[in-house]
Amino acid sequence: MVKILYIGRHEDILQTVVHLINKEEDWFGIGAYTNAEAMALFEVHNFDIVLMGSGIEPESESYLISYFIIKRPETKIVKHADRKSGLLKNQIIHALSGELPL
């Protein structure tokens, strides 16, 4: 099971992306709206991928990326700003294979 944390500041996009993730048979997605929520979820779940969604302020994005790298450097971090399911799936597949940089 691939565990994916999606962080986004737009509630409707967050819900859509998490829904698209969870449509995949071997994927488990959770969404976080705030930094505190994202960090709390990261402590509880061993995420394979963190998707940084749209609307995250640059300072928050830098802080979260640093936090995730320090806590679990093997977790893949991907910027994702589109809710198209094809792009989302390709980004996740590439990240899992190690082909997609931040």
N, CA, C and O atoms as CSV, one atom per row, in Angstrom:
chain,resi,resn,atom,element,x,y,z
A,1,MET,N,N,0.848,-1.185,0.000
A,1,MET,CA,C,0.000,0.000,0.000
A,1,MET,C,C,0.888,1.240,0.000
A,1,MET,O,O,1.748,1.395,0.867
A,2,VAL,N,N,0.676,2.119,-0.971
A,2,VAL,CA,C,1.402,3.377,-1.062
A,2,VAL,C,C,0.624,4.431,-0.275
A,2,VAL,O,O,-0.549,4.686,-0.551
A,3,LYS,N,N,1.289,5.036,0.704
A,3,LYS,CA,C,0.653,6.068,1.528
A,3,LYS,C,C,1.084,7.440,1.047
A,3,LYS,O,O,2.272,7.727,0.902
A,4,ILE,N,N,0.070,8.296,0.801
A,4,ILE,CA,C,0.316,9.608,0.209
A,4,ILE,C,C,-0.364,10.691,1.039
A,4,ILE,O,O,-1.554,10.611,1.343
A,5,LEU,N,N,0.425,11.707,1.399
A,5,LEU,CA,C,-0.106,12.884,2.084
A,5,LEU,C,C,-0.190,14.017,1.081
A,5,LEU,O,O,0.812,14.379,0.463
A,6,TYR,N,N,-1.381,14.581,0.913
A,6,TYR,CA,C,-1.559,15.744,0.047
A,6,TYR,C,C,-1.801,16.955,0.937
A,6,TYR,O,O,-2.675,16.938,1.803
A,7,ILE,N,N,-1.014,18.009,0.714
A,7,ILE,CA,C,-1.167,19.252,1.475
A,7,ILE,C,C,-1.609,20.334,0.507
A,7,ILE,O,O,-0.949,20.579,-0.503
A,8,GLY,N,N,-2.720,20.979,0.813
A,8,GLY,CA,C,-3.225,22.043,-0.050
A,8,GLY,C,C,-4.032,23.048,0.743
A,8,GLY,O,O,-4.573,22.737,1.804
A,9,ARG,N,N,-4.104,24.237,0.223
A,9,ARG,CA,C,-4.805,25.323,0.916
A,9,ARG,C,C,-6.193,25.597,0.350
A,9,ARG,O,O,-6.918,26.446,0.867
A,10,HIS,N,N,-6.562,24.889,-0.701
A,10,HIS,CA,C,-7.887,25.053,-1.298
A,10,HIS,C,C,-8.692,23.782,-1.003
A,10,HIS,O,O,-8.397,22.710,-1.531
A,11,GLU,N,N,-9.689,23.919,-0.170
A,11,GLU,CA,C,-10.448,22.765,0.325
A,11,GLU,C,C,-11.035,21.913,-0.790
A,11,GLU,O,O,-10.976,20.685,-0.725
A,12,ASP,N,N,-11.603,22.550,-1.818
A,12,ASP,CA,C,-12.222,21.771,-2.895
A,12,ASP,C,C,-11.177,20.979,-3.673
A,12,ASP,O,O,-11.421,19.827,-4.034
A,13,ILE,N,N,-10.024,21.576,-3.934
A,13,ILE,CA,C,-8.962,20.863,-4.635
A,13,ILE,C,C,-8.418,19.742,-3.759
A,13,ILE,O,O,-8.164,18.639,-4.243
A,14,LEU,N,N,-8.240,20.021,-2.478
A,14,LEU,CA,C,-7.753,19.005,-1.542
A,14,LEU,C,C,-8.656,17.776,-1.574
A,14,LEU,O,O,-8.176,16.649,-1.690
A,15,GLN,N,N,-9.937,17.995,-1.472
A,15,GLN,CA,C,-10.885,16.875,-1.468
A,15,GLN,C,C,-10.840,16.107,-2.797
A,15,GLN,O,O,-10.898,14.877,-2.811
A,16,THR,N,N,-10.738,16.833,-3.895
A,16,THR,CA,C,-10.692,16.188,-5.212
A,16,THR,C,C,-9.443,15.324,-5.361
A,16,THR,O,O,-9.524,14.179,-5.807
A,17,VAL,N,N,-8.292,15.874,-4.989
A,17,VAL,CA,C,-7.039,15.132,-5.133
A,17,VAL,C,C,-7.031,13.897,-4.245
A,17,VAL,O,O,-6.624,12.822,-4.688
A,18,VAL,N,N,-7.466,14.030,-3.020
A,18,VAL,CA,C,-7.508,12.872,-2.116
A,18,VAL,C,C,-8.455,11.808,-2.670
A,18,VAL,O,O,-8.166,10.614,-2.592
A,19,HIS,N,N,-9.572,12.239,-3.222
A,19,HIS,CA,C,-10.509,11.293,-3.835
A,19,HIS,C,C,-9.847,10.548,-5.003
A,19,HIS,O,O,-9.991,9.332,-5.125
A,20,LEU,N,N,-9.125,11.279,-5.860
A,20,LEU,CA,C,-8.445,10.651,-6.999
A,20,LEU,C,C,-7.382,9.663,-6.533
A,20,LEU,O,O,-7.232,8.589,-7.116
A,21,ILE,N,N,-6.656,10.018,-5.501
A,21,ILE,CA,C,-5.641,9.110,-4.950
A,21,ILE,C,C,-6.294,7.831,-4.453
A,21,ILE,O,O,-5.829,6.731,-4.751
A,22,ASN,N,N,-7.358,7.979,-3.706
A,22,ASN,CA,C,-8.005,6.820,-3.094
A,22,ASN,C,C,-8.790,5.954,-4.080
A,22,ASN,O,O,-9.237,4.865,-3.720
A,23,LYS,N,N,-8.962,6.421,-5.317
A,23,LYS,CA,C,-9.582,5.591,-6.352
A,23,LYS,C,C,-8.635,4.480,-6.816
A,23,LYS,O,O,-9.079,3.457,-7.338
A,24,GLU,N,N,-7.340,4.687,-6.622
A,24,GLU,CA,C,-6.351,3.688,-7.020
A,24,GLU,C,C,-6.313,2.571,-5.983
A,24,GLU,O,O,-6.289,2.828,-4.779
A,25,GLU,N,N,-6.307,1.350,-6.456
A,25,GLU,CA,C,-6.445,0.190,-5.581
A,25,GLU,C,C,-5.382,0.097,-4.491
A,25,GLU,O,O,-5.707,-0.227,-3.349
A,26,ASP,N,N,-4.134,0.369,-4.813
A,26,ASP,CA,C,-3.053,0.192,-3.847
A,26,ASP,C,C,-2.546,1.493,-3.246
A,26,ASP,O,O,-1.440,1.538,-2.706
A,27,TRP,N,N,-3.342,2.550,-3.335
A,27,TRP,CA,C,-2.934,3.841,-2.790
A,27,TRP,C,C,-3.867,4.247,-1.655
A,27,TRP,O,O,-5.068,3.980,-1.693
A,28,PHE,N,N,-3.290,4.899,-0.645
A,28,PHE,CA,C,-4.046,5.428,0.484
A,28,PHE,C,C,-3.662,6.892,0.648
A,28,PHE,O,O,-2.507,7.203,0.937
A,29,GLY,N,N,-4.619,7.785,0.466
A,29,GLY,CA,C,-4.337,9.213,0.548
A,29,GLY,C,C,-5.076,9.897,1.673
A,29,GLY,O,O,-6.217,9.564,1.995
A,30,ILE,N,N,-4.393,10.864,2.263
A,30,ILE,CA,C,-4.972,11.715,3.306
A,30,ILE,C,C,-4.612,13.149,2.949
A,30,ILE,O,O,-3.518,13.416,2.451
A,31,GLY,N,N,-5.534,14.073,3.206
A,31,GLY,CA,C,-5.275,15.482,2.938
A,31,GLY,C,C,-5.081,16.277,4.208
A,31,GLY,O,O,-5.665,15.972,5.248
A,32,ALA,N,N,-4.252,17.305,4.109
A,32,ALA,CA,C,-4.028,18.227,5.221
A,32,ALA,C,C,-4.174,19.650,4.699
A,32,ALA,O,O,-3.665,19.990,3.631
A,33,TYR,N,N,-4.867,20.463,5.459
A,33,TYR,CA,C,-5.136,21.844,5.071
A,33,TYR,C,C,-4.137,22.810,5.708
A,33,TYR,O,O,-3.819,23.847,5.126
A,34,THR,N,N,-3.644,22.475,6.893
A,34,THR,CA,C,-2.723,23.351,7.619
A,34,THR,C,C,-1.375,22.676,7.819
A,34,THR,O,O,-1.247,21.459,7.688
A,35,ASN,N,N,-0.373,23.485,8.136
A,35,ASN,CA,C,0.950,22.939,8.445
A,35,ASN,C,C,0.882,22.008,9.646
A,35,ASN,O,O,1.457,20.920,9.625
A,36,ALA,N,N,0.182,22.431,10.691
A,36,ALA,CA,C,0.089,21.633,11.914
A,36,ALA,C,C,-0.562,20.280,11.633
A,36,ALA,O,O,-0.108,19.251,12.134
A,37,GLU,N,N,-1.606,20.287,10.848
A,37,GLU,CA,C,-2.284,19.039,10.501
A,37,GLU,C,C,-1.368,18.131,9.678
A,37,GLU,O,O,-1.323,16.921,9.901
A,38,ALA,N,N,-0.640,18.718,8.729
A,38,ALA,CA,C,0.284,17.928,7.898
A,38,ALA,C,C,1.381,17.298,8.752
A,38,ALA,O,O,1.707,16.125,8.572
A,39,MET,N,N,1.947,18.058,9.669
A,39,MET,CA,C,3.017,17.529,10.516
A,39,MET,C,C,2.496,16.456,11.467
A,39,MET,O,O,3.180,15.464,11.720
A,40,ALA,N,N,1.296,16.650,11.991
A,40,ALA,CA,C,0.712,15.646,12.890
A,40,ALA,C,C,0.449,14.338,12.142
A,40,ALA,O,O,0.732,13.258,12.661
A,41,LEU,N,N,-0.085,14.432,10.939
A,41,LEU,CA,C,-0.334,13.226,10.131
A,41,LEU,C,C,0.981,12.541,9.763
A,41,LEU,O,O,1.063,11.313,9.750
A,42,PHE,N,N,2.002,13.333,9.466
A,42,PHE,CA,C,3.304,12.789,9.096
A,42,PHE,C,C,3.916,11.999,10.253
A,42,PHE,O,O,4.631,11.022,10.028
A,43,GLU,N,N,3.642,12.411,11.470
A,43,GLU,CA,C,4.148,11.707,12.651
A,43,GLU,C,C,3.450,10.360,12.848
A,43,GLU,O,O,4.051,9.422,13.371
A,44,VAL,N,N,2.199,10.262,12.436
A,44,VAL,CA,C,1.397,9.059,12.672
A,44,VAL,C,C,1.525,8.037,11.549
A,44,VAL,O,O,1.538,6.832,11.804
A,45,HIS,N,N,1.619,8.504,10.324
A,45,HIS,CA,C,1.641,7.620,9.153
A,45,HIS,C,C,3.027,7.617,8.515
A,45,HIS,O,O,3.711,8.640,8.488
A,46,ASN,N,N,3.422,6.485,8.015
A,46,ASN,CA,C,4.699,6.361,7.314
A,46,ASN,C,C,4.455,6.610,5.824
A,46,ASN,O,O,4.356,5.665,5.041
A,47,PHE,N,N,4.359,7.889,5.434
A,47,PHE,CA,C,4.015,8.244,4.060
A,47,PHE,C,C,5.176,7.944,3.115
A,47,PHE,O,O,6.340,8.175,3.442
A,48,ASP,N,N,4.835,7.429,1.943
A,48,ASP,CA,C,5.816,7.215,0.882
A,48,ASP,C,C,6.041,8.498,0.091
A,48,ASP,O,O,7.146,8.779,-0.372
A,49,ILE,N,N,4.964,9.269,-0.052
A,49,ILE,CA,C,5.004,10.492,-0.861
A,49,ILE,C,C,4.245,11.602,-0.144
A,49,ILE,O,O,3.201,11.372,0.464
A,50,VAL,N,N,4.797,12.813,-0.231
A,50,VAL,CA,C,4.081,14.014,0.180
A,50,VAL,C,C,3.891,14.855,-1.077
A,50,VAL,O,O,4.858,15.213,-1.749
A,51,LEU,N,N,2.640,15.166,-1.385
A,51,LEU,CA,C,2.311,16.038,-2.515
A,51,LEU,C,C,2.044,17.430,-1.977
A,51,LEU,O,O,1.145,17.626,-1.159
A,52,MET,N,N,2.826,18.398,-2.436
A,52,MET,CA,C,2.655,19.788,-2.034
A,52,MET,C,C,1.732,20.442,-3.057
A,52,MET,O,O,2.124,20.663,-4.203
A,53,GLY,N,N,0.518,20.746,-2.642
A,53,GLY,CA,C,-0.485,21.270,-3.557
A,53,GLY,C,C,-0.443,22.768,-3.721
A,53,GLY,O,O,0.490,23.435,-3.273
A,54,SER,N,N,-1.454,23.284,-4.363
A,54,SER,CA,C,-1.517,24.708,-4.679
A,54,SER,C,C,-1.894,25.539,-3.458
A,54,SER,O,O,-2.568,25.071,-2.541
A,55,GLY,N,N,-1.435,26.789,-3.481
A,55,GLY,CA,C,-1.814,27.741,-2.458
A,55,GLY,C,C,-0.933,27.755,-1.222
A,55,GLY,O,O,-1.160,28.562,-0.321
A,56,ILE,N,N,0.062,26.889,-1.156
A,56,ILE,CA,C,0.947,26.880,0.013
A,56,ILE,C,C,1.941,28.029,-0.121
A,56,ILE,O,O,2.630,28.153,-1.133
A,57,GLU,N,N,2.006,28.854,0.899
A,57,GLU,CA,C,2.911,29.991,0.898
A,57,GLU,C,C,4.352,29.489,0.833
A,57,GLU,O,O,4.662,28.443,1.402
A,58,PRO,N,N,5.244,30.222,0.144
A,58,PRO,CA,C,6.632,29.775,0.009
A,58,PRO,C,C,7.323,29.482,1.346
A,58,PRO,O,O,8.084,28.520,1.452
A,59,GLU,N,N,7.060,30.307,2.367
A,59,GLU,CA,C,7.682,30.077,3.676
A,59,GLU,C,C,7.192,28.769,4.293
A,59,GLU,O,O,7.974,28.003,4.854
A,60,SER,N,N,5.902,28.529,4.182
A,60,SER,CA,C,5.325,27.292,4.712
A,60,SER,C,C,5.845,26.084,3.946
A,60,SER,O,O,6.165,25.056,4.543
A,61,GLU,N,N,5.929,26.206,2.634
A,61,GLU,CA,C,6.416,25.104,1.819
A,61,GLU,C,C,7.858,24.750,2.204
A,61,GLU,O,O,8.183,23.576,2.378
A,62,SER,N,N,8.709,25.752,2.337
A,62,SER,CA,C,10.102,25.509,2.724
A,62,SER,C,C,10.193,24.865,4.099
A,62,SER,O,O,10.967,23.931,4.310
A,63,TYR,N,N,9.396,25.371,5.029
A,63,TYR,CA,C,9.391,24.826,6.389
A,63,TYR,C,C,8.950,23.363,6.388
A,63,TYR,O,O,9.591,22.515,7.008
A,64,LEU,N,N,7.857,23.076,5.691
A,64,LEU,CA,C,7.340,21.706,5.652
A,64,LEU,C,C,8.326,20.749,4.979
A,64,LEU,O,O,8.553,19.645,5.473
A,65,ILE,N,N,8.903,21.162,3.870
A,65,ILE,CA,C,9.863,20.304,3.174
A,65,ILE,C,C,11.036,19.982,4.090
A,65,ILE,O,O,11.451,18.826,4.185
A,66,SER,N,N,11.569,20.988,4.761
A,66,SER,CA,C,12.676,20.758,5.702
A,66,SER,C,C,12.264,19.799,6.806
A,66,SER,O,O,13.010,18.886,7.160
A,67,TYR,N,N,11.082,20.008,7.343
A,67,TYR,CA,C,10.564,19.149,8.411
A,67,TYR,C,C,10.473,17.692,7.953
A,67,TYR,O,O,10.919,16.786,8.657
A,68,PHE,N,N,9.899,17.474,6.781
A,68,PHE,CA,C,9.733,16.113,6.262
A,68,PHE,C,C,11.080,15.451,5.978
A,68,PHE,O,O,11.271,14.271,6.273
A,69,ILE,N,N,12.004,16.207,5.411
A,69,ILE,CA,C,13.322,15.648,5.094
A,69,ILE,C,C,14.071,15.260,6.363
A,69,ILE,O,O,14.712,14.210,6.412
A,70,ILE,N,N,13.992,16.096,7.380
A,70,ILE,CA,C,14.665,15.788,8.651
A,70,ILE,C,C,14.035,14.565,9.311
A,70,ILE,O,O,14.746,13.681,9.790
A,71,LYS,N,N,12.721,14.512,9.337
A,71,LYS,CA,C,12.014,13.414,10.016
A,71,LYS,C,C,12.123,12.086,9.272
A,71,LYS,O,O,12.306,11.038,9.892
A,72,ARG,N,N,12.012,12.130,7.952
A,72,ARG,CA,C,12.013,10.881,7.169
A,72,ARG,C,C,12.544,11.170,5.764
A,72,ARG,O,O,11.765,11.371,4.833
A,73,PRO,N,N,13.878,11.191,5.611
A,73,PRO,CA,C,14.476,11.599,4.337
A,73,PRO,C,C,14.106,10.726,3.139
A,73,PRO,O,O,14.218,11.172,1.997
A,74,GLU,N,N,13.673,9.507,3.380
A,74,GLU,CA,C,13.327,8.622,2.258
A,74,GLU,C,C,11.965,8.939,1.644
A,74,GLU,O,O,11.648,8.433,0.567
A,75,THR,N,N,11.162,9.757,2.298
A,75,THR,CA,C,9.860,10.145,1.759
A,75,THR,C,C,10.055,11.048,0.542
A,75,THR,O,O,10.823,12.008,0.589
A,76,LYS,N,N,9.359,10.734,-0.540
A,76,LYS,CA,C,9.421,11.534,-1.762
A,76,LYS,C,C,8.524,12.755,-1.596
A,76,LYS,O,O,7.400,12.647,-1.105
A,77,ILE,N,N,9.024,13.912,-2.005
A,77,ILE,CA,C,8.250,15.147,-1.924
A,77,ILE,C,C,8.068,15.671,-3.342
A,77,ILE,O,O,9.035,15.847,-4.083
A,78,VAL,N,N,6.803,15.920,-3.708
A,78,VAL,CA,C,6.465,16.310,-5.070
A,78,VAL,C,C,5.565,17.536,-5.037
A,78,VAL,O,O,4.606,17.594,-4.267
A,79,LYS,N,N,5.883,18.516,-5.881
A,79,LYS,CA,C,4.978,19.658,-6.035
A,79,LYS,C,C,3.889,19.273,-7.029
A,79,LYS,O,O,4.173,18.797,-8.129
A,80,HIS,N,N,2.644,19.484,-6.627
A,80,HIS,CA,C,1.516,19.154,-7.491
A,80,HIS,C,C,0.508,20.295,-7.431
A,80,HIS,O,O,-0.014,20.609,-6.362
A,81,ALA,N,N,0.237,20.911,-8.571
A,81,ALA,CA,C,-0.678,22.048,-8.587
A,81,ALA,C,C,-1.806,21.863,-9.596
A,81,ALA,O,O,-2.365,22.846,-10.082
A,82,ASP,N,N,-2.141,20.642,-9.909
A,82,ASP,CA,C,-3.152,20.362,-10.918
A,82,ASP,C,C,-3.989,19.183,-10.444
A,82,ASP,O,O,-3.441,18.217,-9.913
A,83,ARG,N,N,-5.290,19.243,-10.623
A,83,ARG,CA,C,-6.100,18.113,-10.159
A,83,ARG,C,C,-6.468,17.131,-11.254
A,83,ARG,O,O,-7.345,16.291,-11.051
A,84,LYS,N,N,-5.830,17.212,-12.398
A,84,LYS,CA,C,-6.090,16.244,-13.460
A,84,LYS,C,C,-5.565,14.881,-13.029
A,84,LYS,O,O,-4.406,14.747,-12.636
A,85,SER,N,N,-6.409,13.894,-13.106
A,85,SER,CA,C,-6.047,12.571,-12.586
A,85,SER,C,C,-4.885,11.938,-13.329
A,85,SER,O,O,-4.080,11.240,-12.713
A,86,GLY,N,N,-4.771,12.159,-14.638
A,86,GLY,CA,C,-3.670,11.566,-15.396
A,86,GLY,C,C,-2.324,12.108,-14.958
A,86,GLY,O,O,-1.380,11.340,-14.771
A,87,LEU,N,N,-2.219,13.420,-14.791
A,87,LEU,CA,C,-0.984,14.038,-14.341
A,87,LEU,C,C,-0.661,13.593,-12.923
A,87,LEU,O,O,0.487,13.267,-12.621
A,88,LEU,N,N,-1.642,13.575,-12.069
A,88,LEU,CA,C,-1.450,13.156,-10.683
A,88,LEU,C,C,-0.890,11.739,-10.626
A,88,LEU,O,O,0.094,11.483,-9.932
A,89,LYS,N,N,-1.507,10.838,-11.340
A,89,LYS,CA,C,-1.066,9.443,-11.333
A,89,LYS,C,C,0.363,9.326,-11.858
A,89,LYS,O,O,1.179,8.604,-11.285
A,90,ASN,N,N,0.669,10.036,-12.949
A,90,ASN,CA,C,2.019,9.987,-13.504
A,90,ASN,C,C,3.048,10.547,-12.531
A,90,ASN,O,O,4.138,9.989,-12.402
A,91,GLN,N,N,2.724,11.636,-11.848
A,91,GLN,CA,C,3.651,12.207,-10.876
A,91,GLN,C,C,3.938,11.211,-9.753
A,91,GLN,O,O,5.085,11.059,-9.335
A,92,ILE,N,N,2.916,10.546,-9.274
A,92,ILE,CA,C,3.095,9.583,-8.187
A,92,ILE,C,C,3.920,8.391,-8.654
A,92,ILE,O,O,4.834,7.956,-7.954
A,93,ILE,N,N,3.603,7.864,-9.824
A,93,ILE,CA,C,4.352,6.723,-10.358
A,93,ILE,C,C,5.822,7.089,-10.555
A,93,ILE,O,O,6.708,6.309,-10.206
A,94,HIS,N,N,6.081,8.271,-11.112
A,94,HIS,CA,C,7.463,8.705,-11.321
A,94,HIS,C,C,8.183,8.916,-9.992
A,94,HIS,O,O,9.356,8.568,-9.860
A,95,ALA,N,N,7.496,9.476,-9.021
A,95,ALA,CA,C,8.111,9.694,-7.708
A,95,ALA,C,C,8.485,8.367,-7.060
A,95,ALA,O,O,9.554,8.245,-6.462
A,96,LEU,N,N,7.619,7.385,-7.176
A,96,LEU,CA,C,7.897,6.066,-6.588
A,96,LEU,C,C,9.082,5.403,-7.258
A,96,LEU,O,O,9.822,4.653,-6.622
A,97,SER,N,N,9.267,5.679,-8.549
A,97,SER,CA,C,10.377,5.070,-9.265
A,97,SER,C,C,11.659,5.889,-9.111
A,97,SER,O,O,12.718,5.487,-9.593
A,98,GLY,N,N,11.562,7.033,-8.441
A,98,GLY,CA,C,12.735,7.873,-8.218
A,98,GLY,C,C,13.065,8.775,-9.382
A,98,GLY,O,O,14.165,9.324,-9.432
A,99,GLU,N,N,12.151,8.949,-10.325
A,99,GLU,CA,C,12.418,9.734,-11.536
A,99,GLU,C,C,11.984,11.184,-11.436
A,99,GLU,O,O,12.294,11.974,-12.327
A,100,LEU,N,N,11.277,11.558,-10.381
A,100,LEU,CA,C,10.720,12.912,-10.339
A,100,LEU,C,C,11.317,13.704,-9.187
A,100,LEU,O,O,11.062,13.388,-8.025
A,101,PRO,N,N,12.108,14.730,-9.490
A,101,PRO,CA,C,12.632,15.582,-8.408
A,101,PRO,C,C,11.562,16.509,-7.897
A,101,PRO,O,O,10.506,16.652,-8.513
A,102,LEU,N,N,11.831,17.144,-6.766
A,102,LEU,CA,C,10.906,18.103,-6.166
A,102,LEU,C,C,10.595,19.214,-7.129
A,102,LEU,O,O,9.830,20.120,-6.800
